[in-house]
Amino acid sequence: MIYIDLPADLNLEDDQGRNVARLAEAVIPEAVTPEAVLVAGTPRAWSWAVVEAIEDGFVYFHQVSAREAAQHGSLVAPLPRSA
Amino acid sequence: MVKTRARRDDPAPRTGQRVLRGILGESGLDAGDLRQAAMLNAELYGFYGVSVWVADRDWPRERLEATKLVKFDRYAEFTVASLTGRGLSLWATGQRPHYDVVDERNDLESLVTLMAATPHVIRDNPSVDREEH
């Protein structure tokens, strides 16, 4: 099962060619910080991503390959905390 | 705070050009997905719009499949004529070849209903990148 950190529509690009998503929809919003590596998209269309900026409740990120993502650290994310 | 969306001064796409949008879920071009996309765009830029890619000589279908759509295993294919024939418009927004499909009245439900009802073909993406997770 794909674990999505940040639900996103990867069709959407901003004027700088970055993808955009709502911070509030992140599984762990406090983990979404600049330079963070995460999985963004939907279970059917997702990508590794690096967060570029967070502004006004929106997360701006760019897609990277698994190899690029691994250069930022472990690709094994901790399981989400239970409520 | 709503941002100003850059609109390119490109000539209007020709009627026969292909308009592609990656499929987000399991059920094809889903009205709920279109609505969510349009609402997010309105929060960002102040108008309801659905992101699509318009193929042209510089951005043929094969290039779009391998770049902008590379994470999508399926995509919906419209033509410019099929969308404009329903009363929808294509705004050249952001960086080429990104466009927004809009209803000029900025009516969310009209945009979603008309776009979902526009004839389209669901295609498999032969260039999809299925990376290890």
Backbone of each chain as ProteinMPNN parsed JSONL, in Angstrom:
{"seq_chain_A": "MIYIDLPADLNLEDDQGRNVARLAEAVIPEAVTPEAVLVAGTPRAWSWAVVEAIEDGFVYFHQVSAREAAQHGSLVAPLPRSA", "coords_chain_A": {"N_chain_A": [[0.843, -1.188, 0.0], [0.541, 2.194, -0.821], [1.901, 4.83, 0.954], [0.786, 7.91, 1.465], [2.074, 11.033, 2.108], [1.377, 13.63, 1.586], [-1.469, 14.599, 0.256], [-2.151, 15.344, -3.113], [-2.719, 16.966, -6.281], [-1.073, 16.161, -9.001], [-1.219, 17.318, -11.459], [-1.407, 20.018, -11.211], [0.415, 22.942, -11.529], [2.318, 25.715, -10.362], [3.168, 29.176, -11.17], [5.871, 28.999, -11.297], [6.381, 26.475, -12.013], [6.134, 24.65, -10.006], [4.646, 22.048, -8.002], [1.621, 22.102, -6.033], [-0.004, 21.952, -2.866], [-2.45, 21.597, -0.229], [-1.452, 22.474, 3.003], [-2.861, 21.699, 5.261], [-3.932, 19.275, 4.616], [-1.937, 17.454, 4.812], [-0.651, 14.415, 6.19], [0.888, 14.5, 8.489], [1.152, 17.5, 9.384], [3.078, 19.06, 10.73], [5.419, 17.89, 10.052], [5.968, 18.716, 7.564], [8.163, 20.588, 6.173], [10.44, 23.091, 4.866], [12.671, 21.647, 2.513], [12.073, 19.111, 3.333], [11.588, 15.664, 2.552], [9.135, 13.824, 0.968], [6.193, 11.838, 0.204], [4.07, 12.643, -2.323], [0.848, 13.173, -3.75], [-1.598, 10.973, -5.092], [-2.881, 7.691, -4.208], [-2.823, 6.439, -6.675], [-1.376, 8.04, -8.375], [1.506, 9.237, -7.714], [4.435, 10.804, -6.31], [7.859, 10.949, -5.27], [8.914, 13.781, -3.445], [10.292, 17.032, -2.905], [10.011, 19.479, -0.509], [9.685, 22.863, -1.203], [8.757, 25.352, -0.312], [6.588, 26.853, 2.123], [3.683, 28.554, 2.244], [1.171, 30.678, 3.332], [-0.536, 28.575, 4.053], [-0.226, 26.751, 2.029], [1.633, 24.191, 0.382], [4.529, 24.142, -1.465], [6.17, 22.274, -3.834], [8.635, 20.162, -5.505], [8.871, 17.461, -7.825], [10.85, 14.542, -7.413], [13.208, 11.935, -8.246], [13.359, 8.545, -6.907], [16.003, 8.02, -6.338], [17.111, 10.581, -6.053], [15.595, 11.397, -3.893], [16.508, 9.644, -1.931], [18.987, 10.651, -1.428], [18.533, 12.607, 0.321], [18.093, 11.361, 2.681], [16.814, 8.616, 4.714], [14.407, 6.589, 3.068], [12.433, 5.327, 4.312], [9.669, 5.914, 5.943], [8.462, 6.826, 9.23], [5.755, 5.081, 10.772], [2.472, 6.487, 10.715], [1.263, 8.257, 13.564], [-1.063, 6.842, 15.86], [-4.414, 7.868, 16.621]], "CA_chain_A": [[0.0, 0.0, 0.0], [1.296, 3.438, -0.881], [1.655, 5.74, 2.073], [0.858, 9.279, 0.951], [2.273, 12.043, 3.15], [0.763, 14.905, 1.211], [-2.389, 14.46, -0.872], [-1.923, 16.412, -4.095], [-3.022, 16.767, -7.693], [0.201, 16.434, -9.674], [-1.45, 18.101, -12.676], [-1.361, 21.455, -10.911], [1.704, 23.61, -11.379], [2.216, 27.159, -10.19], [3.84, 29.937, -12.224], [7.286, 28.609, -11.324], [6.47, 25.064, -12.364], [6.111, 23.803, -8.807], [3.356, 21.503, -7.598], [1.052, 22.803, -4.883], [-1.009, 21.206, -2.111], [-2.841, 22.238, 1.026], [-0.72, 21.981, 4.169], [-3.794, 21.099, 6.215], [-4.26, 17.911, 4.213], [-0.804, 16.561, 5.073], [-0.921, 13.463, 7.258], [1.533, 15.1, 9.665], [1.507, 18.837, 8.881], [4.292, 19.615, 11.34], [6.591, 17.281, 9.402], [6.138, 19.325, 6.244], [9.031, 21.754, 6.346], [11.3, 23.258, 3.687], [13.69, 20.619, 2.275], [11.583, 17.786, 3.714], [11.293, 14.728, 1.472], [7.894, 13.124, 1.289], [5.463, 11.266, -0.926], [2.934, 13.519, -2.624], [-0.011, 12.742, -4.837], [-2.699, 10.092, -4.713], [-2.382, 6.311, -4.285], [-2.673, 6.014, -8.065], [-0.455, 8.946, -9.084], [2.274, 9.847, -6.638], [5.857, 11.013, -6.588], [8.72, 11.519, -4.249], [8.888, 15.229, -3.6], [11.042, 17.851, -1.952], [9.28, 20.71, -0.194], [10.452, 24.085, -1.46], [8.288, 26.471, 0.508], [5.246, 26.795, 2.709], [3.195, 29.933, 2.281], [-0.274, 30.895, 3.443], [-1.265, 27.321, 4.153], [0.013, 25.9, 0.866], [2.957, 23.579, 0.279], [5.079, 24.169, -2.829], [7.179, 21.212, -3.885], [8.962, 19.632, -6.822], [8.991, 16.015, -7.871], [12.209, 14.013, -7.573], [13.275, 10.477, -8.377], [13.673, 7.85, -5.654], [17.439, 8.185, -6.081], [17.31, 11.933, -5.501], [14.983, 11.437, -2.57], [17.361, 8.909, -0.997], [20.135, 11.49, -1.084], [18.124, 13.467, 1.438], [17.966, 10.569, 3.901], [16.093, 7.364, 4.601], [13.101, 6.65, 2.411], [11.476, 4.598, 5.135], [9.029, 6.877, 6.841], [7.83, 6.211, 10.388], [4.32, 4.909, 10.635], [1.736, 7.588, 11.315], [0.827, 8.033, 14.939], [-2.487, 6.571, 15.987], [-5.107, 8.955, 17.314]], "C_chain_A": [[0.883, 1.245, 0.0], [0.91, 4.33, 0.291], [1.874, 7.168, 1.58], [1.014, 10.248, 2.122], [1.453, 13.302, 2.875], [-0.16, 14.692, 0.011], [-2.249, 15.64, -1.833], [-2.38, 15.974, -5.473], [-1.769, 17.151, -8.467], [0.019, 17.065, -11.05], [-1.212, 19.585, -12.436], [0.071, 21.935, -10.764], [1.471, 25.103, -11.194], [3.033, 27.863, -11.282], [5.324, 29.606, -12.326], [7.468, 27.125, -11.655], [6.485, 24.126, -11.178], [4.715, 23.223, -8.611], [2.915, 22.179, -6.302], [0.027, 21.906, -4.203], [-1.354, 21.985, -0.842], [-2.058, 21.619, 2.183], [-1.653, 21.225, 5.108], [-4.138, 19.657, 5.869], [-3.101, 16.938, 4.405], [-1.146, 15.646, 6.241], [-0.323, 13.978, 8.579], [2.003, 16.497, 9.256], [2.81, 19.378, 9.472], [5.565, 19.02, 10.742], [6.869, 17.888, 8.031], [6.878, 20.641, 6.425], [9.881, 21.906, 5.095], [12.43, 22.225, 3.678], [13.229, 19.22, 2.681], [11.31, 16.953, 2.459], [10.061, 13.931, 1.863], [7.298, 12.527, 0.019], [4.203, 12.102, -1.131], [2.133, 12.949, -3.785], [-1.212, 11.984, -4.328], [-2.167, 8.656, -4.776], [-2.149, 5.836, -5.719], [-1.658, 6.861, -8.836], [0.323, 9.739, -8.047], [3.725, 10.006, -7.066], [6.585, 11.317, -5.292], [8.789, 13.016, -4.505], [9.764, 15.88, -2.547], [10.271, 19.15, -1.757], [10.187, 21.906, -0.446], [10.044, 25.202, -0.514], [6.905, 26.176, 1.055], [4.785, 28.228, 2.891], [1.685, 29.928, 2.389], [-1.071, 29.594, 3.426], [-1.105, 26.396, 2.969], [1.459, 25.414, 0.857], [3.364, 23.585, -1.19], [6.228, 23.167, -2.88], [7.504, 20.857, -5.328], [9.176, 18.134, -6.731], [10.45, 15.622, -8.071], [12.121, 12.498, -7.742], [13.549, 9.864, -7.009], [15.148, 8.024, -5.305], [17.717, 9.567, -5.482], [16.738, 12.024, -4.097], [15.877, 10.768, -1.534], [18.57, 9.728, -0.569], [19.818, 12.432, 0.078], [17.982, 12.692, 2.738], [17.172, 9.313, 3.648], [14.748, 7.559, 3.916], [12.05, 5.882, 3.194], [10.897, 5.557, 6.156], [8.476, 6.162, 8.071], [6.338, 6.069, 10.147], [3.606, 6.085, 11.268], [1.289, 7.235, 12.722], [-0.658, 7.728, 14.958], [-3.119, 7.662, 16.827], [-5.286, 8.614, 18.787]], "O_chain_A": [[1.859, 1.322, 0.746], [-0.27, 4.545, 0.568], [3.003, 7.58, 1.312], [0.176, 10.276, 3.023], [0.919, 13.94, 3.782], [0.309, 14.614, -1.124], [-2.232, 16.796, -1.409], [-2.423, 14.786, -5.791], [-1.441, 18.333, -8.577], [1.004, 17.322, -11.741], [-0.855, 20.32, -13.356], [0.842, 21.395, -9.971], [0.558, 25.683, -11.782], [3.528, 27.217, -12.206], [5.96, 29.904, -13.338], [8.576, 26.594, -11.583], [6.809, 22.946, -11.314], [3.72, 23.833, -9.005], [3.726, 22.751, -5.574], [-0.72, 21.188, -4.867], [-0.641, 22.906, -0.443], [-2.005, 20.398, 2.326], [-1.261, 20.212, 5.686], [-4.587, 18.9, 6.731], [-3.256, 15.736, 4.189], [-1.846, 16.049, 7.171], [-0.95, 13.897, 9.635], [3.145, 16.656, 8.824], [3.559, 20.076, 8.789], [6.654, 19.572, 10.904], [7.894, 17.598, 7.415], [6.294, 21.664, 6.783], [10.031, 20.949, 4.335], [13.059, 21.966, 4.704], [13.922, 18.242, 2.404], [10.86, 17.475, 1.439], [9.972, 13.423, 2.981], [7.827, 12.69, -1.08], [3.38, 12.245, -0.226], [2.685, 12.32, -4.688], [-1.774, 12.301, -3.279], [-1.1, 8.428, -5.346], [-1.356, 4.922, -5.945], [-1.14, 6.415, -9.86], [-0.134, 10.774, -7.563], [4.173, 9.418, -8.05], [6.015, 11.863, -4.348], [8.729, 13.462, -5.651], [9.95, 15.354, -1.45], [9.924, 19.832, -2.722], [11.317, 21.953, 0.039], [10.894, 25.913, 0.021], [6.16, 25.358, 0.515], [5.414, 29.014, 3.6], [1.002, 29.25, 1.622], [-2.155, 29.53, 2.846], [-1.77, 25.363, 2.897], [2.377, 26.125, 1.266], [2.633, 23.094, -2.049], [7.145, 23.217, -2.06], [6.764, 21.196, -6.251], [9.602, 17.609, -5.702], [11.19, 16.282, -8.8], [11.109, 11.873, -7.427], [13.922, 10.564, -6.067], [15.507, 8.159, -4.135], [18.471, 9.693, -4.517], [17.325, 12.654, -3.217], [15.999, 11.245, -0.406], [19.113, 9.527, 0.517], [20.714, 12.975, 0.724], [17.774, 13.292, 3.793], [16.884, 8.974, 2.5], [14.048, 8.546, 4.143], [10.896, 5.8, 2.772], [11.565, 5.954, 7.111], [8.06, 5.007, 7.972], [5.738, 6.847, 9.405], [4.084, 6.632, 12.262], [0.98, 6.084, 13.031], [-1.424, 8.284, 14.171], [-2.454, 8.301, 17.642], [-5.85, 9.409, 19.54]]}, "seq_chain_B": "MVKTRARRDDPAPRTGQRVLRGILGESGLDAGDLRQAAMLNAELYGFYGVSVWVADRDWPRERLEATKLVKFDRYAEFTVASLTGRGLSLWATGQRPHYDVVDERNDLESLVTLMAATPHVIRDNPSVDREEH", "coords_chain_B": {"N_chain_B": [[-4.051, 34.259, 1.33], [-4.944, 35.373, -1.857], [-3.235, 34.715, -4.867], [-1.888, 36.348, -7.787], [-2.431, 34.944, -10.873], [-0.207, 34.099, -13.414], [-0.814, 34.762, -16.772], [-0.191, 33.566, -19.944], [0.676, 35.089, -23.04], [-0.149, 33.566, -25.234], [-1.108, 32.41, -28.526], [-4.492, 31.359, -29.077], [-5.158, 27.905, -28.525], [-5.437, 25.567, -31.242], [-8.404, 24.098, -32.648], [-8.2, 21.328, -32.998], [-6.212, 20.459, -31.329], [-4.819, 18.356, -28.762], [-5.9, 17.853, -25.423], [-4.756, 17.104, -22.333], [-5.15, 15.369, -19.241], [-3.984, 14.125, -16.222], [-5.162, 11.177, -14.589], [-6.479, 10.932, -11.374], [-7.612, 9.04, -9.638], [-9.312, 5.865, -9.18], [-11.556, 5.71, -10.71], [-11.69, 6.781, -13.313], [-12.251, 9.87, -15.045], [-13.123, 11.708, -12.59], [-15.84, 13.454, -11.176], [-15.74, 14.469, -8.611], [-12.984, 14.694, -8.156], [-12.374, 16.633, -10.079], [-13.811, 18.769, -9.053], [-12.513, 19.187, -6.59], [-9.993, 19.919, -7.549], [-10.588, 22.291, -8.905], [-11.485, 23.863, -6.818], [-9.226, 24.096, -5.183], [-7.62, 25.555, -6.918], [-9.061, 27.927, -6.967], [-8.754, 28.777, -4.341], [-6.06, 29.365, -4.401], [-5.715, 31.166, -6.574], [-8.014, 32.604, -7.05], [-9.913, 31.975, -8.978], [-12.002, 29.443, -10.419], [-10.486, 26.686, -11.76], [-9.269, 24.014, -13.765], [-6.428, 22.104, -13.984], [-4.655, 21.329, -16.932], [-2.859, 19.851, -19.719], [-1.771, 21.003, -22.813], [-1.176, 19.613, -25.863], [1.292, 20.247, -28.336], [3.436, 21.178, -31.125], [5.932, 21.544, -29.928], [5.518, 20.288, -27.542], [4.674, 17.384, -27.852], [2.375, 14.571, -27.57], [3.881, 12.308, -26.708], [6.041, 13.438, -25.37], [4.767, 14.744, -23.286], [3.661, 12.546, -21.969], [5.966, 11.429, -20.932], [6.93, 13.286, -19.205], [5.3, 15.62, -17.855], [3.12, 14.014, -17.309], [4.169, 11.752, -16.267], [3.913, 10.39, -13.862], [1.42, 9.392, -13.889], [-0.616, 6.654, -14.552], [-2.722, 6.554, -16.213], [-4.486, 8.761, -18.385], [-6.777, 11.419, -19.208], [-7.989, 12.275, -22.371], [-8.901, 15.013, -24.174], [-10.223, 17.11, -26.804], [-9.425, 20.432, -27.913], [-11.618, 21.501, -29.239], [-13.741, 19.941, -28.275], [-13.977, 20.751, -25.647], [-14.313, 23.572, -25.802], [-16.58, 23.573, -27.271], [-18.476, 22.921, -25.434], [-18.759, 25.213, -24.12], [-16.731, 25.879, -22.456], [-13.547, 27.371, -21.537], [-10.07, 27.742, -22.376], [-7.421, 28.754, -20.538], [-4.224, 30.077, -20.843], [-2.001, 29.406, -18.558], [0.537, 29.878, -16.028], [3.462, 27.997, -16.709], [4.345, 27.008, -20.023], [3.475, 23.729, -21.101], [1.096, 24.332, -19.656], [-2.329, 24.724, -18.932], [-5.442, 26.157, -17.83], [-8.643, 24.815, -17.573], [-11.585, 26.562, -17.736], [-14.722, 27.966, -16.653], [-16.126, 30.74, -17.938], [-17.91, 32.177, -16.462], [-17.171, 31.723, -13.956], [-18.313, 29.676, -12.457], [-18.517, 27.11, -10.318], [-19.909, 24.578, -10.217], [-20.929, 24.43, -12.789], [-18.578, 24.367, -14.311], [-17.463, 21.898, -13.451], [-19.499, 20.043, -14.078], [-19.815, 20.411, -16.86], [-17.246, 19.823, -17.813], [-16.844, 17.183, -16.973], [-18.757, 15.97, -18.502], [-17.883, 16.287, -21.033], [-16.916, 14.802, -24.075], [-14.358, 12.38, -23.974], [-11.323, 10.473, -24.033], [-9.97, 7.766, -22.246], [-6.677, 7.072, -21.729], [-3.976, 4.728, -21.535], [-0.804, 5.325, -20.066], [2.104, 4.827, -21.642], [4.587, 5.509, -20.775], [4.682, 5.63, -18.062], [6.103, 6.076, -14.847], [6.908, 3.9, -12.485], [8.033, 3.983, -9.564], [9.992, 2.504, -6.915], [8.654, 2.373, -3.654]], "CA_chain_B": [[-4.105, 35.39, 0.409], [-5.017, 34.92, -3.241], [-2.136, 35.18, -5.705], [-2.208, 36.646, -9.178], [-1.985, 33.873, -11.754], [0.359, 34.582, -14.667], [-1.434, 34.237, -17.994], [0.698, 33.757, -21.076], [0.072, 35.733, -24.197], [-0.044, 32.604, -26.332], [-2.297, 32.305, -29.379], [-5.434, 30.33, -28.622], [-4.873, 26.603, -29.154], [-6.311, 25.219, -32.354], [-9.507, 23.232, -32.234], [-7.857, 19.914, -33.034], [-5.145, 20.099, -30.398], [-5.187, 17.449, -27.675], [-5.849, 18.395, -24.066], [-4.532, 15.92, -21.508], [-5.163, 15.552, -17.79], [-3.719, 12.888, -15.514], [-6.261, 10.645, -13.786], [-6.021, 10.853, -9.99], [-8.147, 7.915, -8.863], [-9.613, 4.586, -9.822], [-12.818, 5.706, -11.446], [-11.665, 7.623, -14.496], [-12.308, 11.314, -14.818], [-14.113, 11.771, -11.529], [-16.333, 14.817, -10.931], [-15.25, 14.907, -7.307], [-11.6, 15.135, -8.334], [-12.397, 17.898, -10.813], [-14.286, 19.799, -8.121], [-11.429, 19.481, -5.645], [-8.942, 20.638, -8.277], [-11.056, 23.649, -9.19], [-11.569, 24.599, -5.551], [-7.861, 24.443, -4.775], [-7.176, 26.638, -7.793], [-9.737, 29.158, -6.523], [-8.105, 29.225, -3.108], [-4.743, 29.904, -4.75], [-5.684, 32.219, -7.596], [-9.241, 33.38, -7.099], [-10.864, 31.529, -9.995], [-12.102, 27.996, -10.547], [-9.798, 26.204, -12.951], [-8.778, 22.633, -13.699], [-5.154, 22.046, -14.691], [-4.5, 20.389, -18.039], [-1.698, 20.055, -20.586], [-2.179, 21.043, -24.212], [-0.099, 19.126, -26.73], [1.57, 20.99, -29.565], [4.64, 20.681, -31.792], [7.032, 21.496, -28.957], [5.123, 19.356, -26.472], [3.798, 16.334, -28.378], [1.845, 13.64, -26.585], [4.924, 11.434, -26.152], [6.843, 14.203, -24.409], [3.93, 14.946, -22.099], [3.569, 11.259, -21.257], [7.24, 11.121, -20.277], [7.327, 14.381, -18.305], [4.227, 16.155, -17.01], [2.171, 12.951, -16.957], [4.948, 10.527, -16.068], [3.47, 9.69, -12.652], [0.034, 8.931, -14.086], [-0.694, 5.487, -15.435], [-3.779, 6.817, -17.182], [-4.859, 10.173, -18.509], [-7.938, 11.71, -20.042], [-7.645, 13.062, -23.557], [-9.956, 15.796, -24.808], [-9.72, 18.047, -27.808], [-9.811, 21.821, -27.643], [-12.975, 21.716, -29.758], [-14.757, 19.295, -27.439], [-14.154, 21.572, -24.439], [-14.888, 24.883, -26.135], [-17.934, 23.319, -27.75], [-19.348, 22.868, -24.256], [-18.8, 26.541, -23.517], [-15.593, 26.07, -21.569], [-12.416, 28.091, -22.125], [-8.727, 27.331, -21.969], [-6.546, 29.889, -20.223], [-2.798, 29.723, -20.809], [-1.556, 29.84, -17.234], [1.795, 29.295, -15.569], [4.48, 27.738, -17.717], [3.948, 26.108, -21.102], [2.18, 23.841, -21.795], [0.009, 24.266, -18.681], [-3.531, 25.53, -19.148], [-6.59, 25.902, -16.963], [-9.985, 24.784, -18.142], [-12.414, 27.44, -16.899], [-16.03, 28.463, -17.076], [-15.912, 32.19, -17.864], [-18.795, 32.753, -15.426], [-16.559, 31.302, -12.692], [-19.324, 28.864, -11.778], [-17.862, 25.842, -9.994], [-20.677, 23.39, -10.621], [-20.997, 24.412, -14.247], [-17.272, 23.894, -14.791], [-17.298, 20.468, -13.162], [-20.5, 19.276, -14.832], [-19.531, 20.472, -18.293], [-15.993, 19.129, -18.141], [-17.042, 15.739, -16.796], [-19.63, 15.478, -19.571], [-17.241, 16.483, -22.336], [-16.364, 13.549, -24.593], [-12.917, 12.222, -23.806], [-10.837, 9.098, -24.091], [-8.987, 7.434, -21.213], [-5.548, 6.37, -22.343], [-2.873, 4.262, -20.693], [0.444, 6.038, -20.317], [3.168, 3.831, -21.804], [5.833, 6.011, -20.176], [4.509, 5.843, -16.629], [7.249, 5.749, -13.999], [6.475, 3.272, -11.237], [9.211, 3.845, -8.723], [9.847, 1.812, -5.64], [8.226, 3.245, -2.553]], "C_chain_B": [[-4.056, 34.883, -1.03], [-3.872, 35.53, -4.049], [-2.653, 35.517, -7.099], [-1.612, 35.542, -10.05], [-1.431, 34.481, -13.039], [-0.36, 33.935, -15.837], [-0.544, 34.573, -19.178], [-0.072, 34.376, -22.24], [0.198, 34.829, -25.422], [-1.277, 32.721, -27.238], [-3.213, 31.192, -28.868], [-5.104, 29.001, -29.287], [-5.897, 26.288, -30.234], [-7.31, 24.145, -31.926], [-9.132, 21.757, -32.154], [-6.784, 19.498, -32.045], [-5.677, 19.259, -29.243], [-4.991, 18.133, -26.333], [-5.812, 17.207, -23.119], [-4.56, 16.284, -20.027], [-4.964, 14.194, -17.12], [-4.891, 12.496, -14.632], [-5.758, 10.396, -12.367], [-6.431, 9.551, -9.309], [-8.441, 6.707, -9.713], [-10.744, 4.675, -10.83], [-12.817, 6.619, -12.664], [-11.714, 9.086, -14.133], [-13.45, 11.593, -13.847], [-14.522, 13.218, -11.248], [-15.845, 15.349, -9.584], [-13.813, 15.393, -7.382], [-11.539, 16.475, -9.06], [-12.818, 19.041, -9.891], [-13.184, 20.185, -7.137], [-10.32, 20.282, -6.316], [-9.345, 22.096, -8.508], [-11.112, 24.492, -7.918], [-10.184, 24.995, -5.05], [-7.335, 25.598, -5.615], [-7.804, 27.972, -7.367], [-9.12, 29.687, -5.227], [-6.764, 29.891, -3.411], [-4.85, 31.184, -5.563], [-6.992, 32.981, -7.777], [-10.187, 33.02, -8.217], [-10.86, 30.005, -10.039], [-11.443, 27.56, -11.864], [-9.312, 24.788, -12.719], [-7.532, 22.533, -14.581], [-5.144, 20.959, -15.758], [-3.223, 20.741, -18.799], [-2.174, 20.026, -22.021], [-0.983, 20.654, -25.085], [0.049, 20.033, -27.944], [2.876, 20.467, -30.158], [5.81, 20.571, -30.814], [6.776, 20.491, -27.84], [4.173, 18.304, -27.043], [3.375, 15.382, -27.263], [2.955, 12.808, -25.915], [5.78, 12.173, -25.123], [6.036, 14.446, -23.132], [3.819, 13.667, -21.279], [4.818, 10.988, -20.435], [7.685, 12.201, -19.293], [6.158, 14.768, -17.393], [3.264, 15.077, -16.524], [2.872, 11.676, -16.505], [4.521, 9.747, -14.83], [2.05, 9.143, -12.768], [0.019, 7.713, -15.0], [-1.81, 5.623, -16.464], [-4.018, 8.325, -17.252], [-6.083, 10.301, -19.404], [-7.491, 12.595, -21.193], [-8.906, 13.702, -24.128], [-9.372, 16.425, -26.065], [-10.138, 19.45, -27.38], [-11.264, 22.035, -28.072], [-14.035, 21.1, -28.862], [-15.017, 20.129, -26.182], [-14.816, 22.907, -24.771], [-16.311, 24.726, -26.671], [-18.95, 23.206, -26.635], [-19.443, 24.222, -23.57], [-17.669, 26.806, -22.543], [-14.459, 26.787, -22.311], [-11.116, 27.506, -21.612], [-7.889, 28.583, -21.758], [-5.105, 29.374, -20.154], [-2.204, 30.273, -19.517], [-0.228, 29.179, -16.868], [2.776, 29.125, -16.718], [3.949, 26.773, -18.776], [4.32, 24.663, -20.762], [0.987, 23.719, -20.84], [-1.126, 25.214, -19.072], [-4.513, 25.245, -18.021], [-7.842, 25.843, -17.806], [-10.879, 25.58, -17.199], [-13.795, 27.621, -17.524], [-15.947, 29.978, -16.875], [-16.825, 32.87, -16.842], [-18.25, 32.464, -14.032], [-17.551, 30.551, -11.812], [-18.742, 27.463, -11.564], [-18.632, 24.649, -10.539], [-20.808, 23.287, -12.128], [-19.69, 23.882, -14.833], [-17.147, 22.383, -14.629], [-18.247, 19.633, -14.033], [-20.172, 19.242, -16.324], [-18.263, 19.698, -18.651], [-16.152, 17.617, -18.019], [-17.871, 15.149, -17.929], [-19.026, 15.638, -20.955], [-16.656, 15.164, -22.832], [-14.842, 13.513, -24.457], [-12.587, 10.737, -23.884], [-9.859, 8.898, -22.94], [-7.889, 6.598, -21.859], [-4.564, 5.894, -21.279], [-1.614, 5.04, -21.064], [1.589, 5.027, -20.437], [4.478, 4.248, -21.147], [5.747, 6.162, -18.67], [5.718, 5.338, -15.854], [6.725, 5.204, -12.682], [7.7, 3.014, -10.378], [8.914, 3.01, -7.498], [9.441, 2.816, -4.58], [8.959, 2.85, -1.295]], "O_chain_B": [[-3.214, 34.053, -1.37], [-3.58, 36.719, -3.925], [-3.704, 35.041, -7.527], [-0.419, 35.25, -9.963], [-2.102, 35.285, -13.685], [-0.501, 32.714, -15.894], [-0.188, 35.733, -19.388], [-1.282, 34.205, -22.389], [0.598, 35.269, -26.5], [-2.358, 33.086, -26.776], [-2.748, 30.206, -28.296], [-4.804, 28.964, -30.48], [-7.059, 26.687, -30.153], [-7.084, 23.397, -30.975], [-9.681, 21.018, -31.337], [-6.475, 18.312, -31.929], [-6.816, 19.42, -28.804], [-4.041, 18.891, -26.135], [-6.736, 16.394, -23.103], [-4.075, 17.336, -19.611], [-5.681, 13.236, -17.411], [-5.532, 13.342, -14.009], [-4.74, 9.732, -12.171], [-5.682, 9.016, -8.491], [-7.904, 6.539, -10.807], [-10.876, 3.817, -11.702], [-13.858, 7.177, -13.01], [-11.279, 9.493, -13.056], [-14.608, 11.699, -14.252], [-13.672, 14.096, -11.099], [-15.57, 16.54, -9.443], [-13.456, 16.386, -6.749], [-10.748, 17.348, -8.701], [-12.256, 20.136, -9.941], [-12.953, 21.367, -6.884], [-9.772, 21.212, -5.724], [-8.542, 23.011, -8.327], [-10.822, 25.688, -7.942], [-9.994, 26.104, -4.551], [-6.687, 26.508, -5.098], [-7.15, 29.014, -7.405], [-8.983, 30.896, -5.044], [-6.382, 30.862, -2.757], [-4.164, 32.167, -5.283], [-7.06, 33.91, -8.582], [-11.194, 33.706, -8.397], [-9.854, 29.362, -9.739], [-11.816, 28.026, -12.941], [-8.982, 24.414, -11.594], [-7.577, 22.839, -15.773], [-5.564, 19.826, -15.521], [-2.597, 21.773, -18.56], [-2.907, 19.117, -22.411], [0.072, 21.287, -25.044], [-0.934, 20.519, -28.503], [3.369, 19.421, -29.736], [6.585, 19.616, -30.87], [7.707, 19.921, -27.272], [2.98, 18.333, -26.743], [3.938, 15.387, -26.168], [2.954, 12.634, -24.696], [6.192, 11.59, -24.12], [6.573, 14.361, -22.028], [3.876, 13.698, -20.05], [4.741, 10.387, -19.364], [8.706, 12.047, -18.622], [6.061, 14.274, -16.27], [2.665, 15.207, -15.457], [2.234, 10.632, -16.373], [4.753, 8.54, -14.763], [1.546, 8.505, -11.844], [0.58, 7.744, -16.096], [-1.842, 4.901, -17.46], [-3.776, 9.055, -16.291], [-6.382, 9.436, -20.227], [-6.72, 13.537, -21.012], [-9.851, 13.013, -24.514], [-8.182, 16.29, -26.351], [-11.071, 19.631, -26.597], [-12.043, 22.669, -27.36], [-15.115, 21.669, -28.7], [-16.151, 20.201, -25.709], [-15.763, 23.322, -24.104], [-17.138, 25.629, -26.542], [-20.149, 23.374, -26.86], [-20.128, 24.364, -22.557], [-17.649, 27.84, -21.876], [-14.417, 26.806, -23.541], [-11.067, 26.865, -20.561], [-7.675, 29.368, -22.682], [-4.814, 28.375, -19.497], [-1.939, 31.471, -19.407], [0.089, 28.082, -17.328], [2.903, 29.992, -17.583], [3.202, 25.844, -18.468], [5.382, 24.418, -20.19], [-0.012, 23.082, -21.171], [-0.897, 26.351, -19.486], [-4.423, 24.22, -17.345], [-8.08, 26.708, -18.65], [-10.926, 25.302, -16.001], [-13.998, 27.456, -18.727], [-15.721, 30.442, -15.758], [-16.558, 33.991, -16.408], [-18.815, 32.918, -13.037], [-17.62, 30.757, -10.6], [-18.507, 26.727, -12.523], [-18.07, 23.808, -11.24], [-20.8, 22.189, -12.685], [-19.699, 23.049, -15.74], [-16.769, 21.679, -15.565], [-17.84, 18.645, -14.642], [-20.24, 18.194, -16.967], [-18.214, 19.005, -19.667], [-15.656, 16.863, -18.856], [-17.716, 13.979, -18.279], [-19.597, 15.174, -21.942], [-15.967, 14.477, -22.078], [-14.143, 14.475, -24.778], [-13.463, 9.876, -23.81], [-9.015, 9.756, -22.684], [-8.15, 5.554, -22.457], [-4.347, 6.558, -20.266], [-1.392, 5.368, -22.23], [1.996, 4.435, -19.438], [5.379, 3.426, -20.982], [6.634, 6.754, -18.055], [6.284, 4.294, -16.177], [6.171, 5.94, -11.866], [8.322, 1.955, -10.46], [7.764, 2.83, -7.097], [9.849, 3.977, -4.62], [8.751, 3.455, -0.244]]}, "name": "protein", "num_of_chains": 2, "seq": "MIYIDLPADLNLEDDQGRNVARLAEAVIPEAVTPEAVLVAGTPRAWSWAVVEAIEDGFVYFHQVSAREAAQHGSLVAPLPRSAMVKTRARRDDPAPRTGQRVLRGILGESGLDAGDLRQAAMLNAELYGFYGVSVWVADRDWPRERLEATKLVKFDRYAEFTVASLTGRGLSLWATGQRPHYDVVDERNDLESLVTLMAATPHVIRDNPSVDREEH"}
